[in-house]
Amino acid sequence: MRITSFLRALLTLGKSVTRGLSEADAGDDPIALFGRWFGDAGSSDMLLPEAMTLATASRDGVPSARMVLLKAFGPDGFVFYTNYESRKAHELDDNPHATLVFHWPVHQRQVRIEGHVERTSTETSAGYFRTRSRGSRIAAWASRQSEEIESREALDHRFDEHRRRFHGEDVPLPPYWGGYRLRPEIIEFWQGRINRLHDRIVFRRTADGWERARLQP
């Protein structure tokens, strides 16, 4: 049974569907606004509010997308981590431009972030790597991300090999693993509204800061 726009608004009452996103609410700082929306998502019952789509493209412009996890954000950008030998890493090295998309359905909100991507420092990557569980750190050594493997059993065997290798020792940062920081140039906030007259506020980076505009839905 189709749920009407009116019923969707009722079901999310108090979650900004009826109030919308005004220019006054958006303010002049998109990072601050993102922080508020990210906090709202984290306070809800949503699973993994930090999950985001990362869209990349090859040197020839062929696109691909996958879900990754946001690990840090601030005025200098949005940080995620991966294997530097993976498909997404090769594409980012060849074409260092990407888009992130967050979707928080309980609030009927989306955020789209476009920008230039660069690797984080080894120190930053190592600092985050130490916060991961021991099993996750061993898995980073065991998996050659995006490469073919003959079976699940072979992957489990590689994990066991590295678990024995680091038995009783700290698991160090692999030389082929680390972070990327996307430095935003465009950030668009989408707030669902009734009758599909959604609010879309976009920020574009300028030499003096950020320029804000409203887009038609």
N, CA and C atoms as a LAMMPS dump frame, in Angstrom:
ITEM: TIMESTEP
0
ITEM: NUMBER OF ATOMS
651
ITEM: BOX BOUNDS ff ff ff
-5.0000000000000000e+02 5.0000000000000000e+02
-5.0000000000000000e+02 5.0000000000000000e+02
-5.0000000000000000e+02 5.0000000000000000e+02
ITEM: ATOMS id mol type element x y z
1 1 1 N 0.852 -1.193 0
2 1 2 C 0 0 0
3 1 3 C 0.893 1.25 0
4 2 1 N 0.627 2.14 -0.933
5 2 2 C 1.469 3.324 -1.051
6 2 3 C 1.179 4.302 0.084
7 3 1 N 2.243 4.801 0.7
8 3 2 C 2.099 5.804 1.747
9 3 3 C 2.164 7.173 1.096
10 4 1 N 1.178 7.995 1.328
11 4 2 C 1.14 9.302 0.696
12 4 3 C 2.172 10.232 1.313
13 5 1 N 2.424 11.337 0.612
14 5 2 C 3.369 12.321 1.133
15 5 3 C 2.903 12.861 2.47
16 6 1 N 1.593 12.997 2.616
17 6 2 C 1.066 13.524 3.878
18 6 3 C 1.342 12.559 5.026
19 7 1 N 1.125 11.26 4.777
20 7 2 C 1.373 10.279 5.822
21 7 3 C 2.859 10.184 6.143
22 8 1 N 3.705 10.288 5.13
23 8 2 C 5.141 10.275 5.378
24 8 3 C 5.534 11.443 6.272
25 9 1 N 4.921 12.592 6.039
26 9 2 C 5.207 13.754 6.873
27 9 3 C 4.769 13.512 8.314
28 10 1 N 3.603 12.864 8.48
29 10 2 C 3.127 12.572 9.827
30 10 3 C 4.051 11.594 10.538
31 11 1 N 4.515 10.567 9.804
32 11 2 C 5.372 9.553 10.403
33 11 3 C 6.711 10.121 10.839
34 12 1 N 7.146 11.179 10.216
35 12 2 C 8.424 11.787 10.564
36 12 3 C 8.238 13.15 11.213
37 13 1 N 7.052 13.383 11.756
38 13 2 C 6.767 14.662 12.407
39 13 3 C 7.8 14.921 13.503
40 14 1 N 8.317 16.128 13.545
41 14 2 C 9.351 16.45 14.509
42 14 3 C 10.741 16.168 13.99
43 15 1 N 10.848 15.619 12.781
44 15 2 C 12.148 15.315 12.19
45 15 3 C 12.393 16.19 10.965
46 16 1 N 11.873 17.385 10.975
47 16 2 C 12.153 18.438 9.988
48 16 3 C 11.418 18.3 8.668
49 17 1 N 10.549 17.289 8.502
50 17 2 C 9.821 17.165 7.239
51 17 3 C 8.819 18.294 7.079
52 18 1 N 8.106 18.604 8.142
53 18 2 C 7.129 19.689 8.05
54 18 3 C 7.797 21.054 8.2
55 19 1 N 8.864 21.119 8.986
56 19 2 C 9.544 22.396 9.176
57 19 3 C 10.398 22.75 7.975
58 20 1 N 11.075 21.754 7.391
59 20 2 C 11.92 22.011 6.228
60 20 3 C 13.268 22.59 6.61
61 21 1 N 13.987 23.043 5.584
62 21 2 C 15.312 23.638 5.757
63 21 3 C 15.299 25.039 5.169
64 22 1 N 15.286 26.033 6.027
65 22 2 C 15.311 27.424 5.594
66 22 3 C 16.744 27.902 5.48
67 23 1 N 16.925 29.028 4.813
68 23 2 C 18.252 29.621 4.728
69 23 3 C 18.779 29.989 6.118
70 24 1 N 17.877 30.429 6.998
71 24 2 C 18.295 30.777 8.351
72 24 3 C 18.791 29.544 9.098
73 25 1 N 18.087 28.428 8.922
74 25 2 C 18.517 27.187 9.568
75 25 3 C 19.822 26.675 8.963
76 26 1 N 19.979 26.84 7.661
77 26 2 C 21.193 26.356 6.995
78 26 3 C 22.423 27.12 7.458
79 27 1 N 22.265 28.437 7.679
80 27 2 C 23.399 29.245 8.1
81 27 3 C 24.403 29.447 6.979
82 28 1 N 25.606 29.844 7.35
83 28 2 C 26.644 30.15 6.373
84 28 3 C 27.78 29.13 6.362
85 29 1 N 27.715 28.14 7.253
86 29 2 C 28.806 27.168 7.386
87 29 3 C 28.274 25.762 7.133
88 30 1 N 28.547 25.182 5.967
89 30 2 C 28.003 23.853 5.669
90 30 3 C 28.585 22.757 6.555
91 31 1 N 29.799 22.92 7.053
92 31 2 C 30.384 21.913 7.927
93 31 3 C 29.623 21.879 9.258
94 32 1 N 29.266 23.044 9.761
95 32 2 C 28.484 23.111 10.995
96 32 3 C 27.103 22.493 10.798
97 33 1 N 26.473 22.784 9.65
98 33 2 C 25.161 22.202 9.364
99 33 3 C 25.271 20.689 9.237
100 34 1 N 26.31 20.21 8.557
101 34 2 C 26.501 18.768 8.46
102 34 3 C 26.647 18.158 9.852
103 35 1 N 27.386 18.821 10.714
104 35 2 C 27.572 18.314 12.067
105 35 3 C 26.255 18.173 12.808
106 36 1 N 25.355 19.131 12.624
107 36 2 C 24.046 19.047 13.285
108 36 3 C 23.237 17.884 12.725
109 37 1 N 23.213 17.759 11.401
110 37 2 C 22.449 16.668 10.783
111 37 3 C 23.052 15.313 11.134
112 38 1 N 24.374 15.23 11.161
113 38 2 C 25.03 13.976 11.518
114 38 3 C 24.717 13.614 12.968
115 39 1 N 24.678 14.616 13.832
116 39 2 C 24.304 14.383 15.219
117 39 3 C 22.872 13.905 15.355
118 40 1 N 21.961 14.494 14.567
119 40 2 C 20.561 14.042 14.585
120 40 3 C 20.456 12.584 14.157
121 41 1 N 21.202 12.225 13.112
122 41 2 C 21.173 10.845 12.629
123 41 3 C 21.728 9.895 13.682
124 42 1 N 22.784 10.316 14.363
125 42 2 C 23.371 9.474 15.388
126 42 3 C 22.482 9.299 16.601
127 43 1 N 21.613 10.287 16.862
128 43 2 C 20.7 10.207 18.006
129 43 3 C 19.454 9.39 17.71
130 44 1 N 19.245 9.048 16.451
131 44 2 C 18.08 8.256 16.066
132 44 3 C 18.403 6.772 16.236
133 45 1 N 17.457 5.929 15.867
134 45 2 C 17.67 4.479 15.952
135 45 3 C 18.312 3.925 14.691
136 46 1 N 18.832 4.788 13.854
137 46 2 C 19.393 4.363 12.58
138 46 3 C 20.668 3.551 12.768
139 47 1 N 20.806 2.492 11.971
140 47 2 C 22.015 1.683 11.988
141 47 3 C 23.076 2.338 11.108
142 48 1 N 24.266 2.51 11.636
143 48 2 C 25.41 3.055 10.907
144 48 3 C 25.097 4.392 10.216
145 49 1 N 24.777 5.419 10.97
146 49 2 C 24.549 6.736 10.342
147 49 3 C 25.777 7.268 9.635
148 50 1 N 26.96 6.707 9.945
149 50 2 C 28.2 7.143 9.296
150 50 3 C 28.424 6.489 7.949
151 51 1 N 27.532 5.585 7.539
152 51 2 C 27.68 4.939 6.231
153 51 3 C 27.412 5.945 5.121
154 52 1 N 28.221 5.894 4.079
155 52 2 C 28.079 6.839 2.969
156 52 3 C 28.482 6.151 1.675
157 53 1 N 27.87 6.595 0.595
158 53 2 C 28.266 6.132 -0.725
159 53 3 C 29.475 6.936 -1.182
160 54 1 N 30.49 6.234 -1.645
161 54 2 C 31.659 6.879 -2.24
162 54 3 C 31.643 6.586 -3.724
163 55 1 N 31.486 7.624 -4.526
164 55 2 C 31.483 7.481 -5.986
165 55 3 C 32.802 7.988 -6.54
166 56 1 N 33.446 7.149 -7.356
167 56 2 C 34.703 7.503 -7.995
168 56 3 C 34.572 7.259 -9.493
169 57 1 N 35.589 7.617 -10.226
170 57 2 C 35.61 7.363 -11.666
171 57 3 C 37.039 7.039 -12.086
172 58 1 N 37.134 6.192 -13.094
173 58 2 C 38.448 5.835 -13.614
174 58 3 C 39.048 7.003 -14.395
175 59 1 N 40.263 6.817 -14.852
176 59 2 C 40.92 7.843 -15.668
177 59 3 C 40.124 8.13 -16.93
178 60 1 N 39.393 7.106 -17.431
179 60 2 C 38.585 7.25 -18.637
180 60 3 C 37.166 7.721 -18.345
181 61 1 N 36.863 7.993 -17.075
182 61 2 C 35.547 8.511 -16.726
183 61 3 C 34.493 7.453 -16.448
184 62 1 N 34.886 6.188 -16.295
185 62 2 C 33.924 5.127 -15.982
186 62 3 C 33.636 5.169 -14.486
187 63 1 N 32.356 5.353 -14.075
188 63 2 C 32.052 5.522 -12.658
189 63 3 C 31.9 4.196 -11.924
190 64 1 N 32.089 4.24 -10.624
191 64 2 C 31.779 3.118 -9.744
192 64 3 C 31.441 3.697 -8.378
193 65 1 N 30.7 2.922 -7.579
194 65 2 C 30.282 3.404 -6.263
195 65 3 C 30.219 2.244 -5.296
196 66 1 N 30.408 2.556 -4.006
197 66 2 C 30.331 1.567 -2.95
198 66 3 C 30.099 2.29 -1.625
199 67 1 N 29.724 1.52 -0.599
200 67 2 C 29.505 2.095 0.721
201 67 3 C 30.792 2.012 1.531
202 68 1 N 31.126 3.116 2.202
203 68 2 C 32.256 3.152 3.133
204 68 3 C 31.772 3.878 4.391
205 69 1 N 32.645 3.978 5.385
206 69 2 C 32.269 4.61 6.644
207 69 3 C 33.059 5.894 6.867
208 70 1 N 32.361 6.945 7.235
209 70 2 C 33.007 8.204 7.605
210 70 3 C 33.67 8.027 8.969
211 71 1 N 34.931 8.399 9.076
212 71 2 C 35.654 8.244 10.335
213 71 3 C 36.018 9.561 10.997
214 72 1 N 35.991 10.652 10.248
215 72 2 C 36.274 11.969 10.821
216 72 3 C 35.815 13.025 9.833
217 73 1 N 35.472 14.194 10.345
218 73 2 C 35.15 15.316 9.463
219 73 3 C 35.412 16.614 10.207
220 74 1 N 35.609 17.662 9.422
221 74 2 C 35.855 18.973 9.979
222 74 3 C 36.08 19.959 8.85
223 75 1 N 36.526 21.164 9.161
224 75 2 C 36.734 22.176 8.116
225 75 3 C 37.707 21.734 7.021
226 76 1 N 38.621 20.799 7.357
227 76 2 C 39.602 20.364 6.359
228 76 3 C 39.119 19.195 5.521
229 77 1 N 37.926 18.631 5.809
230 77 2 C 37.398 17.601 4.944
231 77 3 C 36.807 16.407 5.666
232 78 1 N 36.507 15.362 4.87
233 78 2 C 35.832 14.161 5.325
234 78 3 C 36.755 12.969 5.101
235 79 1 N 36.974 12.168 6.135
236 79 2 C 38.015 11.138 6.114
237 79 3 C 37.401 9.74 6.143
238 80 1 N 37.937 8.855 5.296
239 80 2 C 37.603 7.439 5.325
240 80 3 C 38.891 6.657 5.072
241 81 1 N 38.848 5.344 5.332
242 81 2 C 40.051 4.513 5.225
243 81 3 C 39.796 3.312 4.331
244 82 1 N 40.87 2.836 3.696
245 82 2 C 40.732 1.71 2.776
246 82 3 C 42.097 1.107 2.475
247 83 1 N 42.082 0.078 1.663
248 83 2 C 43.306 -0.535 1.155
249 83 3 C 43.759 0.267 -0.076
250 84 1 N 44.998 0.714 -0.088
251 84 2 C 45.491 1.531 -1.189
252 84 3 C 45.682 0.737 -2.488
253 85 1 N 45.489 -0.581 -2.433
254 85 2 C 45.584 -1.396 -3.638
255 85 3 C 44.206 -1.799 -4.161
256 86 1 N 43.141 -1.264 -3.566
257 86 2 C 41.779 -1.589 -3.98
258 86 3 C 41.4 -0.832 -5.251
259 87 1 N 40.289 -1.211 -5.836
260 87 2 C 39.83 -0.528 -7.052
261 87 3 C 39.581 0.95 -6.79
262 88 1 N 38.887 1.264 -5.682
263 88 2 C 38.593 2.668 -5.418
264 88 3 C 39.86 3.484 -5.225
265 89 1 N 40.879 2.881 -4.601
266 89 2 C 42.134 3.6 -4.397
267 89 3 C 42.839 3.86 -5.721
268 90 1 N 42.853 2.858 -6.601
269 90 2 C 43.475 3.062 -7.911
270 90 3 C 42.755 4.172 -8.671
271 91 1 N 41.416 4.187 -8.588
272 91 2 C 40.664 5.23 -9.29
273 91 3 C 40.923 6.594 -8.679
274 92 1 N 41.017 6.664 -7.355
275 92 2 C 41.294 7.945 -6.711
276 92 3 C 42.704 8.438 -7.026
277 93 1 N 43.633 7.519 -7.154
278 93 2 C 44.998 7.924 -7.518
279 93 3 C 45.045 8.456 -8.952
280 94 1 N 44.276 7.833 -9.846
281 94 2 C 44.256 8.262 -11.244
282 94 3 C 43.393 9.498 -11.47
283 95 1 N 42.323 9.621 -10.692
284 95 2 C 41.356 10.697 -10.872
285 95 3 C 40.916 11.158 -9.481
286 96 1 N 41.665 12.07 -8.853
287 96 2 C 41.45 12.399 -7.438
288 96 3 C 40.258 13.317 -7.17
289 97 1 N 39.133 12.978 -7.767
290 97 2 C 37.886 13.697 -7.512
291 97 3 C 36.815 12.661 -7.191
292 98 1 N 35.979 12.951 -6.198
293 98 2 C 34.991 11.963 -5.77
294 98 3 C 33.765 12.673 -5.205
295 99 1 N 32.719 11.888 -5.001
296 99 2 C 31.484 12.377 -4.392
297 99 3 C 31.09 11.435 -3.265
298 100 1 N 30.659 12.013 -2.15
299 100 2 C 30.109 11.27 -1.028
300 100 3 C 28.62 11.567 -0.941
301 101 1 N 27.823 10.558 -0.602
302 101 2 C 26.384 10.759 -0.411
303 101 3 C 25.959 10.084 0.881
304 102 1 N 25.334 10.84 1.759
305 102 2 C 24.722 10.313 2.971
306 102 3 C 23.214 10.29 2.775
307 103 1 N 22.569 9.216 3.255
308 103 2 C 21.114 9.114 3.198
309 103 3 C 20.622 8.693 4.571
310 104 1 N 19.831 9.56 5.189
311 104 2 C 19.271 9.292 6.511
312 104 3 C 17.747 9.272 6.396
313 105 1 N 17.169 8.122 6.046
314 105 2 C 15.74 8.064 5.705
315 105 3 C 14.811 8.409 6.846
316 106 1 N 15.196 8.147 8.096
317 106 2 C 14.286 8.444 9.192
318 106 3 C 14.002 9.943 9.281
319 107 1 N 14.932 10.747 8.814
320 107 2 C 14.742 12.202 8.787
321 107 3 C 14.422 12.711 7.381
322 108 1 N 14.366 11.804 6.412
323 108 2 C 14.196 12.179 5.009
324 108 3 C 15.226 13.248 4.617
325 109 1 N 16.482 12.899 4.827
326 109 2 C 17.578 13.819 4.537
327 109 3 C 18.652 13.134 3.72
328 110 1 N 19.282 13.918 2.852
329 110 2 C 20.459 13.484 2.114
330 110 3 C 21.475 14.621 2.114
331 111 1 N 22.737 14.249 2.066
332 111 2 C 23.805 15.231 1.885
333 111 3 C 24.723 14.697 0.797
334 112 1 N 25.019 15.537 -0.18
335 112 2 C 25.923 15.175 -1.27
336 112 3 C 27.128 16.104 -1.217
337 113 1 N 28.338 15.507 -1.236
338 113 2 C 29.578 16.266 -1.067
339 113 3 C 30.517 15.948 -2.213
340 114 1 N 30.917 16.941 -2.972
341 114 2 C 31.851 16.767 -4.083
342 114 3 C 33.159 17.47 -3.74
343 115 1 N 34.274 16.848 -4.139
344 115 2 C 35.529 17.522 -3.871
345 115 3 C 36.748 16.769 -4.345
346 116 1 N 37.889 17.322 -3.99
347 116 2 C 39.193 16.767 -4.335
348 116 3 C 39.636 15.855 -3.203
349 117 1 N 40.249 14.722 -3.556
350 117 2 C 40.636 13.714 -2.573
351 117 3 C 42.155 13.589 -2.514
352 118 1 N 42.683 13.449 -1.289
353 118 2 C 44.111 13.254 -1.087
354 118 3 C 44.319 12.241 0.034
355 119 1 N 45.459 11.59 0.044
356 119 2 C 45.746 10.632 1.103
357 119 3 C 46.042 11.354 2.413
358 120 1 N 45.657 10.747 3.52
359 120 2 C 46.036 11.271 4.828
360 120 3 C 47.496 10.899 5.093
361 121 1 N 48.067 11.519 6.085
362 121 2 C 49.456 11.2 6.443
363 121 3 C 49.529 9.8 7.049
364 122 1 N 50.728 9.218 6.989
365 122 2 C 50.932 7.907 7.603
366 122 3 C 50.641 7.968 9.097
367 123 1 N 50.988 9.069 9.74
368 123 2 C 50.73 9.218 11.173
369 123 3 C 49.238 9.215 11.468
370 124 1 N 48.46 9.91 10.642
371 124 2 C 47.011 9.935 10.829
372 124 3 C 46.421 8.545 10.616
373 125 1 N 46.872 7.87 9.565
374 125 2 C 46.371 6.528 9.278
375 125 3 C 46.72 5.558 10.404
376 126 1 N 47.955 5.635 10.893
377 126 2 C 48.39 4.741 11.969
378 126 3 C 47.609 5.013 13.249
379 127 1 N 47.32 6.286 13.507
380 127 2 C 46.561 6.623 14.699
381 127 3 C 45.17 6.013 14.67
382 128 1 N 44.516 6.091 13.51
383 128 2 C 43.192 5.463 13.404
384 128 3 C 43.296 3.939 13.442
385 129 1 N 44.312 3.38 12.766
386 129 2 C 44.453 1.927 12.688
387 129 3 C 44.543 1.309 14.082
388 130 1 N 45.181 2.011 15.004
389 130 2 C 45.326 1.497 16.365
390 130 3 C 43.997 1.421 17.094
391 131 1 N 42.979 2.162 16.641
392 131 2 C 41.669 2.125 17.308
393 131 3 C 40.813 0.953 16.83
394 132 1 N 41.202 0.298 15.752
395 132 2 C 40.426 -0.822 15.232
396 132 3 C 40.633 -2.066 16.094
397 133 1 N 39.656 -2.957 16.061
398 133 2 C 39.797 -4.201 16.805
399 133 3 C 40.983 -5.003 16.258
400 134 1 N 41.519 -5.891 17.076
401 134 2 C 42.664 -6.696 16.634
402 134 3 C 42.299 -7.516 15.398
403 135 1 N 41.09 -8.093 15.396
404 135 2 C 40.671 -8.883 14.248
405 135 3 C 40.609 -8.062 12.974
406 136 1 N 40.125 -6.829 13.072
407 136 2 C 40.048 -5.966 11.895
408 136 3 C 41.438 -5.588 11.394
409 137 1 N 42.367 -5.409 12.324
410 137 2 C 43.739 -5.081 11.914
411 137 3 C 44.409 -6.266 11.213
412 138 1 N 44.166 -7.461 11.734
413 138 2 C 44.707 -8.649 11.074
414 138 3 C 44.08 -8.825 9.7
415 139 1 N 42.779 -8.575 9.593
416 139 2 C 42.09 -8.705 8.306
417 139 3 C 42.679 -7.766 7.264
418 140 1 N 43.13 -6.582 7.689
419 140 2 C 43.734 -5.643 6.743
420 140 3 C 45.008 -6.233 6.137
421 141 1 N 45.726 -7.045 6.884
422 141 2 C 46.905 -7.726 6.347
423 141 3 C 46.507 -8.916 5.477
424 142 1 N 45.429 -9.597 5.86
425 142 2 C 45.05 -10.833 5.169
426 142 3 C 44.402 -10.595 3.815
427 143 1 N 43.693 -9.491 3.67
428 143 2 C 42.909 -9.257 2.454
429 143 3 C 43.626 -8.338 1.478
430 144 1 N 43.792 -8.8 0.263
431 144 2 C 44.257 -7.955 -0.843
432 144 3 C 43.004 -7.44 -1.54
433 145 1 N 42.455 -6.386 -1.006
434 145 2 C 41.131 -5.925 -1.39
435 145 3 C 40.989 -5.74 -2.897
436 146 1 N 39.9 -6.252 -3.438
437 146 2 C 39.504 -6.174 -4.846
438 146 3 C 40.198 -7.198 -5.731
439 147 1 N 41.207 -7.922 -5.214
440 147 2 C 41.836 -8.977 -6.006
441 147 3 C 41.008 -10.266 -5.918
442 148 1 N 41.037 -11.063 -6.963
443 148 2 C 40.318 -12.332 -6.954
444 148 3 C 41.006 -13.323 -6.021
445 149 1 N 40.191 -14.234 -5.427
446 149 2 C 40.712 -15.301 -4.588
447 149 3 C 39.886 -16.546 -4.86
448 150 1 N 40.499 -17.71 -4.758
449 150 2 C 39.848 -18.933 -5.231
450 150 3 C 38.691 -19.391 -4.367
451 151 1 N 38.683 -19.045 -3.07
452 151 2 C 37.607 -19.529 -2.208
453 151 3 C 37.594 -18.757 -0.897
454 152 1 N 36.468 -18.905 -0.166
455 152 2 C 36.384 -18.33 1.179
456 152 3 C 37.397 -19.009 2.101
457 153 1 N 37.587 -20.306 1.908
458 153 2 C 38.535 -21.048 2.726
459 153 3 C 39.95 -20.483 2.581
460 154 1 N 40.297 -20.08 1.374
461 154 2 C 41.619 -19.493 1.146
462 154 3 C 41.77 -18.172 1.9
463 155 1 N 40.698 -17.389 1.922
464 155 2 C 40.738 -16.122 2.652
465 155 3 C 40.88 -16.377 4.151
466 156 1 N 40.101 -17.345 4.678
467 156 2 C 40.217 -17.684 6.099
468 156 3 C 41.617 -18.192 6.424
469 157 1 N 42.216 -18.939 5.502
470 157 2 C 43.575 -19.452 5.705
471 157 3 C 44.574 -18.298 5.799
472 158 1 N 44.418 -17.294 4.942
473 158 2 C 45.305 -16.13 4.986
474 158 3 C 45.152 -15.397 6.322
475 159 1 N 43.903 -15.289 6.799
476 159 2 C 43.668 -14.629 8.089
477 159 3 C 44.369 -15.394 9.206
478 160 1 N 44.238 -16.729 9.21
479 160 2 C 44.878 -17.546 10.249
480 160 3 C 46.393 -17.418 10.195
481 161 1 N 46.953 -17.349 8.991
482 161 2 C 48.395 -17.189 8.848
483 161 3 C 48.88 -15.899 9.508
484 162 1 N 48.163 -14.824 9.253
485 162 2 C 48.576 -13.539 9.826
486 162 3 C 48.277 -13.467 11.319
487 163 1 N 47.248 -14.145 11.767
488 163 2 C 46.98 -14.187 13.207
489 163 3 C 48.135 -14.873 13.937
490 164 1 N 48.66 -15.963 13.351
491 164 2 C 49.824 -16.624 13.942
492 164 3 C 51.075 -15.742 13.827
493 165 1 N 51.186 -15.038 12.708
494 165 2 C 52.353 -14.18 12.491
495 165 3 C 52.476 -13.118 13.572
496 166 1 N 51.341 -12.52 13.965
497 166 2 C 51.366 -11.431 14.932
498 166 3 C 50.995 -11.882 16.345
499 167 1 N 51.026 -13.178 16.592
500 167 2 C 50.671 -13.684 17.92
501 167 3 C 51.561 -13.049 18.993
502 168 1 N 50.911 -12.465 19.989
503 168 2 C 51.648 -11.847 21.083
504 168 3 C 52.279 -10.524 20.751
505 169 1 N 52.035 -9.998 19.557
506 169 2 C 52.621 -8.724 19.147
507 169 3 C 51.521 -7.739 18.745
508 170 1 N 51.894 -6.477 18.718
509 170 2 C 50.977 -5.476 18.183
510 170 3 C 50.869 -5.663 16.668
511 171 1 N 49.684 -5.4 16.133
512 171 2 C 49.478 -5.519 14.682
513 171 3 C 49.749 -4.154 14.054
514 172 1 N 50.816 -4.014 13.283
515 172 2 C 51.174 -2.699 12.732
516 172 3 C 50.327 -2.322 11.525
517 173 1 N 50.443 -1.073 11.145
518 173 2 C 49.759 -0.574 9.953
519 173 3 C 50.376 -1.184 8.705
520 174 1 N 49.588 -1.831 7.831
521 174 2 C 50.152 -2.329 6.577
522 174 3 C 50.627 -1.164 5.7
523 175 1 N 51.689 -1.348 4.937
524 175 2 C 52.191 -0.25 4.101
525 175 3 C 51.24 0.13 2.974
526 176 1 N 50.26 -0.727 2.681
527 176 2 C 49.317 -0.488 1.59
528 176 3 C 47.925 -0.108 2.104
529 177 1 N 47.83 0.396 3.302
530 177 2 C 46.526 0.689 3.919
531 177 3 C 46.573 2.068 4.542
532 178 1 N 45.467 2.829 4.408
533 178 2 C 45.446 4.155 5.02
534 178 3 C 44.203 4.945 4.654
535 179 1 N 44.275 6.224 4.898
536 179 2 C 43.096 7.066 4.752
537 179 3 C 43.139 7.982 3.552
538 180 1 N 41.949 8.48 3.231
539 180 2 C 41.775 9.544 2.242
540 180 3 C 40.956 10.66 2.897
541 181 1 N 41.256 11.863 2.494
542 181 2 C 40.477 13.018 2.943
543 181 3 C 39.879 13.701 1.723
544 182 1 N 38.563 13.819 1.695
545 182 2 C 37.9 14.557 0.629
546 182 3 C 37.715 15.998 1.098
547 183 1 N 38.332 16.906 0.377
548 183 2 C 38.204 18.333 0.686
549 183 3 C 37.036 18.883 -0.14
550 184 1 N 35.958 19.265 0.514
551 184 2 C 34.727 19.596 -0.222
552 184 3 C 34.809 20.903 -1.001
553 185 1 N 34.235 20.863 -2.184
554 185 2 C 34.087 22.053 -3.008
555 185 3 C 32.617 22.412 -3.181
556 186 1 N 31.749 21.382 -3.118
557 186 2 C 30.297 21.569 -3.186
558 186 3 C 29.661 20.668 -2.137
559 187 1 N 28.741 21.213 -1.336
560 187 2 C 27.984 20.42 -0.368
561 187 3 C 26.507 20.776 -0.532
562 188 1 N 25.702 19.774 -0.863
563 188 2 C 24.267 20.005 -1.044
564 188 3 C 23.476 19.261 0.032
565 189 1 N 22.558 19.983 0.662
566 189 2 C 21.681 19.423 1.687
567 189 3 C 20.273 19.283 1.115
568 190 1 N 19.713 18.092 1.253
569 190 2 C 18.378 17.784 0.727
570 190 3 C 17.484 17.395 1.885
571 191 1 N 16.389 18.139 2.06
572 191 2 C 15.412 17.838 3.108
573 191 3 C 14.072 17.505 2.466
574 192 1 N 13.582 16.286 2.694
575 192 2 C 12.295 15.892 2.142
576 192 3 C 11.153 16.741 2.692
577 193 1 N 10.216 17.06 1.814
578 193 2 C 9.025 17.82 2.209
579 193 3 C 7.798 17.183 1.571
580 194 1 N 6.611 17.574 2.014
581 194 2 C 5.388 17.03 1.451
582 194 3 C 5.195 17.539 0.02
583 195 1 N 4.415 16.785 -0.752
584 195 2 C 4.137 17.095 -2.161
585 195 3 C 5.403 17.108 -3.019
586 196 1 N 6.467 16.499 -2.524
587 196 2 C 7.744 16.441 -3.232
588 196 3 C 8.346 17.816 -3.524
589 197 1 N 7.918 18.818 -2.766
590 197 2 C 8.527 20.146 -2.884
591 197 3 C 9.676 20.213 -1.876
592 198 1 N 10.709 19.415 -2.15
593 198 2 C 11.804 19.256 -1.212
594 198 3 C 12.668 20.514 -1.142
595 199 1 N 13.325 20.68 -0.007
596 199 2 C 14.287 21.769 0.162
597 199 3 C 15.668 21.295 -0.261
598 200 1 N 16.331 22.077 -1.102
599 200 2 C 17.694 21.795 -1.525
600 200 3 C 18.524 23.069 -1.372
601 201 1 N 19.474 23.004 -0.45
602 201 2 C 20.373 24.129 -0.222
603 201 3 C 21.787 23.678 -0.581
604 202 1 N 22.441 24.402 -1.467
605 202 2 C 23.78 24.022 -1.911
606 202 3 C 24.779 25.095 -1.506
607 203 1 N 25.949 24.646 -1.056
608 203 2 C 27.063 25.529 -0.732
609 203 3 C 28.187 25.247 -1.72
610 204 1 N 28.76 26.296 -2.293
611 204 2 C 29.891 26.174 -3.205
612 204 3 C 31.056 26.966 -2.637
613 205 1 N 32.217 26.317 -2.611
614 205 2 C 33.401 26.976 -2.048
615 205 3 C 33.882 28.095 -2.97
616 206 1 N 34.224 29.211 -2.387
617 206 2 C 34.782 30.336 -3.122
618 206 3 C 36.109 30.728 -2.484
619 207 1 N 36.75 31.722 -3.053
620 207 2 C 38.021 32.183 -2.497
621 207 3 C 37.834 32.78 -1.104
622 208 1 N 36.626 33.255 -0.816
623 208 2 C 36.358 33.914 0.468
624 208 3 C 35.614 33.033 1.465
625 209 1 N 35.309 31.804 1.088
626 209 2 C 34.561 30.942 2.002
627 209 3 C 33.545 30.088 1.255
628 210 1 N 32.254 30.303 1.585
629 210 2 C 31.184 29.523 0.975
630 210 3 C 30.087 30.417 0.441
631 211 1 N 29.568 30.054 -0.706
632 211 2 C 28.435 30.755 -1.322
633 211 3 C 27.228 29.812 -1.263
634 212 1 N 26.085 30.309 -0.781
635 212 2 C 24.897 29.482 -0.576
636 212 3 C 23.813 29.822 -1.593
637 213 1 N 23.096 28.808 -2.06
638 213 2 C 21.987 29.019 -3
639 213 3 C 20.935 27.949 -2.76
640 214 1 N 19.709 28.247 -3.177
641 214 2 C 18.621 27.271 -3.111
642 214 3 C 18.361 26.717 -4.512
643 215 1 N 18.2 25.395 -4.584
644 215 2 C 17.912 24.726 -5.847
645 215 3 C 16.458 24.276 -5.877
646 216 1 N 15.894 24.252 -7.075
647 216 2 C 14.548 23.712 -7.212
648 216 3 C 14.581 22.196 -7.049
649 217 1 N 13.492 21.625 -6.512
650 217 2 C 13.489 20.181 -6.287
651 217 3 C 13.287 19.378 -7.562
